[in-house]
Amino acid sequence: MDIEDLGPAERFAAGAIGAPGSRRFYLEVTADGALHSLLAEKQQIAALATQGLEILDAHEVSSDETAVGRLIDSGLQISDPGDGNERFRVGTISIAMAPSELLTITIESVDEDDALTFVIAPEQFRAMATVALDVVASGRPMCPWCRLPMDPTDHECPARN
């Protein structure tokens, strides 16, 4: 498998399309003017955001919070590529920190026949992670008894029979 090196990414975003309970989650990378939409699982988005922030904190990488805020305000919403029009479904995601404090993200497809890698600044990652964690948290509410997501119309709780 060849890994396509996109170089420095101009934009890195994560989000969801659709209503809670039937959302499709995506990572979007824009590099050299080309948009790459990658279908992901909600848990992958949450893990990428959480673990990436932990890596930045563990390496004591500081970020320009004004720049992070500007990136968030500039719009990190994702566009709907249409079901089946994404580049690939995400399998594994790797994060590496360079001595320059830039992050190298490598994402492989679930069937390992496609992959891409790109470089982003810590501010880009923090902005993506902030938005991604908000999107993940904005899903269906959790049932207080069974801790499963509740459907908006009905919830047959297995803990309340």
C-alpha positions in Angstrom: 0.0 0.0 0.0 1.2 3.5 -0.9 0.6 6.3 1.6 -0.2 9.5 -0.2 1.7 12.4 1.5 -0.5 15.5 1.3 2.2 17.7 3.0 1.0 20.5 5.2 -2.8 20.6 5.6 -4.6 23.9 5.1 -7.6 22.6 7.0 -8.4 19.7 9.3 -11.9 19.2 10.6 -14.2 16.5 12.1 -17.9 16.5 12.3 -21.2 14.7 11.6 -23.9 14.8 9.0 -27.5 13.9 9.9 -29.7 13.8 12.9 -28.6 12.2 16.2 -29.1 8.5 16.0 -28.4 8.4 12.3 -25.4 10.6 11.9 -22.4 9.8 9.7 -19.1 11.0 11.0 -16.3 12.4 8.8 -12.8 13.7 9.0 -11.9 16.3 6.4 -8.5 17.2 5.3 -7.8 20.0 2.8 -4.3 20.0 1.4 -3.0 21.7 -1.7 -6.5 22.8 -2.4 -7.9 19.3 -2.6 -10.6 18.1 -0.1 -10.4 14.6 1.2 -13.5 13.3 3.1 -13.0 10.2 5.2 -15.9 8.3 6.8 -15.2 7.5 10.4 -16.9 6.1 13.5 -18.0 8.4 16.3 -15.6 6.6 18.7 -12.7 7.1 16.3 -13.4 10.9 16.2 -13.6 11.0 20.0 -10.4 9.0 20.5 -8.4 11.0 17.9 -9.4 14.3 19.6 -8.9 13.1 23.2 -5.6 11.2 22.6 -4.2 14.0 20.4 -4.8 16.6 23.1 -3.2 14.2 25.6 -0.1 14.0 23.4 0.1 17.8 23.1 -0.3 18.2 26.9 2.3 15.4 27.6 4.8 17.1 25.4 3.9 20.5 27.0 3.2 22.0 23.5 1.6 25.4 23.9 -0.8 26.8 21.4 -1.8 30.3 20.5 -5.3 30.3 21.9 -6.3 33.3 19.8 -5.3 31.4 16.7 -7.3 28.3 17.9 -10.3 30.5 18.4 -10.0 32.1 15.0 -9.8 28.6 13.4 -13.0 27.6 15.2 -14.7 30.8 14.3 -13.7 30.5 10.6 -15.8 27.5 10.3 -14.7 23.9 10.8 -18.1 22.6 9.6 -17.8 19.6 7.3 -19.6 19.2 4.0 -21.6 16.2 3.1 -19.8 14.2 0.4 -22.9 12.1 -0.1 -23.2 8.5 1.2 -20.6 6.4 -0.6 -18.6 9.4 -2.0 -16.0 9.6 0.7 -12.4 8.7 -0.2 -12.4 5.8 2.3 -13.7 4.5 5.6 -11.1 5.1 8.4 -9.3 2.1 9.8 -6.3 3.2 11.9 -5.1 6.6 12.8 -1.5 7.4 13.9 -0.3 10.7 15.5 3.4 11.5 15.6 5.0 14.7 17.1 8.0 16.2 15.3 10.7 18.1 17.2 9.3 21.2 15.6 6.0 20.5 17.5 4.1 19.9 14.3 1.9 16.8 14.3 2.0 14.2 11.5 -1.3 12.4 11.1 -1.5 9.2 9.2 -4.9 7.7 8.4 -5.3 4.2 6.8 -8.5 2.8 5.3 -10.2 0.0 7.0 -9.3 -2.5 4.3 -5.7 -1.1 4.3 -5.7 -0.4 0.5 -5.5 3.4 0.8 -3.8 5.8 3.2 -2.8 9.4 3.5 -0.5 11.4 5.8 -0.3 15.2 6.4 1.2 17.7 8.8 -0.7 20.2 10.9 0.2 22.8 13.6 -0.9 22.3 17.2 -3.4 25.1 16.8 -5.1 23.3 13.9 -5.3 20.1 16.0 -6.7 21.9 19.1 -9.4 23.6 17.0 -10.4 20.3 15.3 -10.4 18.5 18.6 -12.6 21.2 20.3 -15.2 21.1 17.6 -15.0 17.3 17.3 -15.6 16.7 21.0 -18.6 19.1 20.9 -20.1 17.2 18.0 -19.6 13.8 19.7 -21.2 15.2 22.9 -24.2 16.6 21.0 -25.6 13.2 20.1 -28.6 11.4 21.7 -28.9 11.7 25.5 -27.9 8.8 27.6 -30.5 6.8 29.6 -29.7 7.3 33.3 -30.6 3.6 34.0 -29.1 1.6 31.2 -26.5 4.1 30.0 -27.5 3.5 26.4 -28.4 6.3 23.9 -32.1 7.1 23.9 -34.0 7.5 20.7 -36.0 10.7 20.4 -39.3 8.9 19.9 -39.0 5.8 22.1 -36.6 4.1 24.4 -37.2 0.6 25.6 -34.8 0.6 28.5 -33.5 -2.9 29.3 -32.9 -1.8 32.9 -36.6 -0.9 33.5 -38.7 -4.0 32.8 
